Amino acid sequence: MKADKDFPVTYQLGKSVIHIVPPQITEEERQRRLSEVKKVIISLLSIRGENKCS
Protein backbone atom coordinates (compact mmCIF):
# COMPACT_ATOMS: atom_id res chain seq x y z
CA MET A 1 0.00 0.00 0.00
CA LYS A 2 1.23 3.52 -0.79
CA ALA A 3 2.08 5.95 1.97
CA ASP A 4 -0.54 8.58 2.85
CA LYS A 5 1.65 11.31 1.37
CA ASP A 6 0.94 9.90 -2.11
CA PHE A 7 -2.76 10.79 -1.87
CA PRO A 8 -4.23 14.32 -1.91
CA VAL A 9 -6.79 13.47 0.80
CA THR A 10 -6.91 10.55 3.23
CA TYR A 11 -9.62 9.80 5.79
CA GLN A 12 -9.51 7.17 8.50
CA LEU A 13 -12.86 5.94 9.77
CA GLY A 14 -12.38 3.31 12.43
CA LYS A 15 -10.19 0.62 10.91
CA SER A 16 -10.90 1.77 7.34
CA VAL A 17 -8.59 4.10 5.43
CA ILE A 18 -10.09 5.99 2.47
CA HIS A 19 -7.84 7.68 -0.08
CA ILE A 20 -9.43 10.28 -2.37
CA VAL A 21 -7.58 10.63 -5.67
CA PRO A 22 -8.83 13.20 -8.19
CA PRO A 23 -8.91 12.25 -11.87
CA GLN A 24 -5.99 13.40 -14.00
CA ILE A 25 -7.63 15.55 -16.68
CA THR A 26 -6.35 18.07 -19.18
CA GLU A 27 -7.15 21.77 -18.94
CA GLU A 28 -9.33 21.36 -22.05
CA GLU A 29 -11.38 18.61 -20.36
CA ARG A 30 -11.62 20.71 -17.19
CA GLN A 31 -13.01 23.65 -19.16
CA ARG A 32 -15.49 21.37 -20.97
CA ARG A 33 -16.76 20.01 -17.64
CA LEU A 34 -17.08 23.49 -16.15
CA SER A 35 -19.04 24.60 -19.21
CA GLU A 36 -21.45 21.68 -18.77
CA VAL A 37 -21.89 22.51 -15.07
CA LYS A 38 -22.67 26.14 -15.96
CA LYS A 39 -25.30 24.99 -18.49
CA VAL A 40 -26.99 22.81 -15.87
CA ILE A 41 -26.97 25.62 -13.30
CA ILE A 42 -28.51 28.07 -15.77
CA SER A 43 -31.13 25.49 -16.72
CA LEU A 44 -32.03 24.84 -13.08
CA LEU A 45 -32.24 28.56 -12.29
CA SER A 46 -34.43 29.04 -15.34
CA ILE A 47 -36.81 26.27 -14.23
CA ARG A 48 -36.87 27.70 -10.71
CA GLY A 49 -37.73 31.14 -12.10
CA GLU A 50 -40.58 29.73 -14.17
CA ASN A 51 -42.03 27.95 -11.13
CA LYS A 52 -41.95 31.14 -9.04
CA CYS A 53 -44.13 32.97 -11.53
CA SER A 54 -46.87 30.30 -11.34
Backbone as ProteinMPNN parsed JSONL, in Angstrom:
{"seq_chain_A": "MKADKDFPVTYQLGKSVIHIVPPQITEEERQRRLSEVKKVIISLLSIRGENKCS", "coords_chain_A": {"N_chain_A": [[0.851, -1.189, 0.0], [0.472, 2.276, -0.725], [2.113, 5.101, 0.777], [0.497, 7.55, 2.9], [1.184, 10.108, 2.048], [1.17, 10.063, -0.674], [-1.362, 10.501, -1.582], [-3.854, 12.954, -2.26], [-5.964, 13.458, -0.401], [-6.746, 11.862, 2.617], [-8.763, 9.819, 4.608], [-9.505, 8.436, 7.777], [-11.61, 6.138, 9.059], [-12.561, 4.583, 11.73], [-11.325, 1.385, 11.447], [-10.939, 1.56, 8.788], [-9.325, 2.953, 5.945], [-9.534, 5.618, 3.768], [-8.679, 6.738, 0.655], [-8.711, 9.585, -1.293], [-8.528, 10.279, -4.603], [-8.108, 12.54, -7.098], [-9.285, 12.723, -10.539], [-7.0, 12.612, -13.285], [-6.996, 15.074, -15.454], [-7.02, 16.95, -18.527], [-6.49, 20.472, -19.124], [-8.226, 21.338, -21.079], [-10.297, 19.417, -20.938], [-11.144, 19.959, -18.348], [-12.18, 22.556, -18.656], [-14.278, 21.978, -20.421], [-15.918, 20.406, -18.785], [-16.564, 22.268, -16.777], [-18.018, 24.076, -18.309], [-20.257, 22.51, -18.959], [-21.337, 22.173, -16.391], [-22.035, 24.825, -15.818], [-24.051, 25.194, -17.744], [-26.018, 23.436, -16.773], [-26.586, 24.613, -14.283], [-27.627, 27.116, -15.095], [-29.871, 26.197, -16.464], [-31.317, 24.991, -14.349], [-31.774, 27.236, -12.718], [-33.352, 28.69, -14.429], [-35.631, 27.043, -14.666], [-36.459, 27.146, -12.007], [-37.105, 29.864, -11.816], [-39.283, 29.996, -13.56], [-41.142, 28.458, -12.177], [-41.61, 30.046, -9.946], [-43.123, 32.124, -10.905], [-45.587, 31.025, -11.329]], "CA_chain_A": [[0.0, 0.0, 0.0], [1.233, 3.517, -0.795], [2.076, 5.951, 1.969], [-0.544, 8.577, 2.851], [1.653, 11.312, 1.369], [0.937, 9.903, -2.11], [-2.755, 10.791, -1.873], [-4.227, 14.321, -1.906], [-6.792, 13.47, 0.803], [-6.906, 10.55, 3.23], [-9.619, 9.796, 5.787], [-9.511, 7.173, 8.501], [-12.864, 5.937, 9.769], [-12.379, 3.315, 12.427], [-10.195, 0.624, 10.905], [-10.9, 1.771, 7.339], [-8.59, 4.103, 5.426], [-10.093, 5.992, 2.472], [-7.838, 7.676, -0.084], [-9.426, 10.284, -2.366], [-7.581, 10.625, -5.668], [-8.834, 13.2, -8.193], [-8.906, 12.25, -11.874], [-5.991, 13.397, -13.999], [-7.632, 15.554, -16.682], [-6.346, 18.072, -19.177], [-7.15, 21.767, -18.942], [-9.329, 21.358, -22.047], [-11.378, 18.614, -20.356], [-11.624, 20.709, -17.186], [-13.013, 23.648, -19.157], [-15.488, 21.372, -20.974], [-16.755, 20.01, -17.644], [-17.079, 23.489, -16.152], [-19.035, 24.602, -19.21], [-21.451, 21.679, -18.767], [-21.891, 22.508, -15.071], [-22.673, 26.136, -15.961], [-25.301, 24.995, -18.488], [-26.985, 22.806, -15.867], [-26.975, 25.623, -13.295], [-28.508, 28.074, -15.767], [-31.126, 25.494, -16.721], [-32.028, 24.844, -13.076], [-32.237, 28.557, -12.294], [-34.434, 29.045, -15.339], [-36.81, 26.271, -14.233], [-36.866, 27.699, -10.715], [-37.731, 31.138, -12.1], [-40.579, 29.729, -14.172], [-42.031, 27.948, -11.129], [-41.948, 31.14, -9.036], [-44.132, 32.966, -11.534], [-46.874, 30.302, -11.338]], "C_chain_A": [[0.888, 1.241, 0.0], [1.139, 4.273, 0.53], [1.03, 7.041, 1.787], [-0.113, 9.82, 2.094], [1.44, 11.245, -0.142], [-0.476, 10.271, -2.537], [-3.091, 12.214, -1.443], [-5.036, 14.408, -0.606], [-6.932, 12.04, 1.311], [-7.76, 10.699, 4.484], [-9.461, 8.44, 6.466], [-10.781, 7.131, 9.337], [-12.794, 4.579, 10.443], [-11.143, 2.621, 11.897], [-10.052, 0.797, 9.397], [-10.121, 3.033, 6.993], [-9.115, 4.364, 4.022], [-9.194, 7.047, 1.841], [-8.665, 8.269, -1.218], [-8.38, 10.75, -3.375], [-8.368, 11.271, -6.804], [-8.4, 12.649, -9.545], [-7.856, 13.178, -12.492], [-6.612, 13.808, -15.332], [-6.85, 16.732, -17.239], [-7.116, 19.357, -18.879], [-8.351, 21.884, -19.879], [-10.543, 20.588, -21.495], [-11.987, 19.332, -19.145], [-12.563, 21.83, -17.624], [-14.331, 23.118, -19.728], [-16.449, 20.992, -19.85], [-17.363, 21.224, -16.956], [-18.187, 24.11, -16.993], [-20.343, 23.826, -19.054], [-22.122, 21.992, -17.432], [-22.627, 23.844, -15.143], [-24.013, 26.021, -16.687], [-26.384, 24.402, -17.596], [-27.481, 23.815, -14.839], [-27.939, 26.623, -13.91], [-29.865, 27.448, -16.038], [-31.952, 25.366, -15.446], [-32.566, 26.184, -12.582], [-33.405, 29.021, -13.159], [-35.723, 28.335, -14.94], [-37.342, 26.819, -12.919], [-37.594, 29.027, -10.905], [-39.111, 30.982, -12.7], [-41.58, 29.258, -13.115], [-42.438, 29.046, -10.154], [-43.08, 32.001, -9.6], [-45.524, 32.324, -11.479], [-47.603, 30.474, -10.034]], "O_chain_A": [[1.935, 1.259, 0.648], [0.194, 4.093, 1.297], [0.709, 7.417, 0.66], [-0.96, 10.526, 1.548], [1.522, 12.269, -0.821], [-0.76, 10.346, -3.732], [-2.663, 12.648, -0.373], [-4.826, 15.317, 0.197], [-7.201, 11.121, 0.538], [-7.523, 11.578, 5.313], [-9.302, 7.418, 5.797], [-10.999, 7.974, 10.207], [-12.951, 3.546, 9.792], [-10.051, 3.187, 11.893], [-9.137, 0.236, 8.794], [-10.245, 4.056, 7.667], [-9.145, 3.463, 3.183], [-8.972, 8.113, 2.415], [-9.252, 7.535, -2.013], [-7.471, 11.511, -3.045], [-9.212, 10.615, -7.414], [-7.278, 12.162, -9.688], [-7.846, 14.382, -12.236], [-6.74, 12.984, -16.237], [-6.119, 17.414, -16.52], [-8.262, 19.315, -18.431], [-9.374, 22.462, -19.512], [-11.676, 21.062, -21.581], [-13.202, 19.311, -18.95], [-13.622, 22.027, -17.027], [-15.381, 23.734, -19.542], [-17.653, 21.228, -19.951], [-18.539, 21.213, -16.592], [-19.177, 24.608, -16.457], [-21.418, 24.425, -19.019], [-23.349, 22.067, -17.358], [-23.719, 23.981, -14.592], [-24.991, 26.663, -16.304], [-27.54, 24.821, -17.659], [-28.677, 23.866, -14.552], [-28.962, 26.946, -13.307], [-30.897, 28.095, -15.86], [-33.159, 25.607, -15.463], [-33.689, 26.258, -12.082], [-34.333, 29.666, -12.671], [-36.785, 28.956, -14.883], [-38.555, 26.941, -12.743], [-38.59, 29.289, -10.23], [-40.017, 31.754, -12.383], [-42.751, 29.633, -13.169], [-43.527, 28.975, -9.584], [-43.894, 32.54, -8.849], [-46.531, 33.026, -11.576], [-48.698, 29.938, -9.864]]}, "name": "protein", "num_of_chains": 1, "seq": "MKADKDFPVTYQLGKSVIHIVPPQITEEERQRRLSEVKKVIISLLSIRGENKCS"}
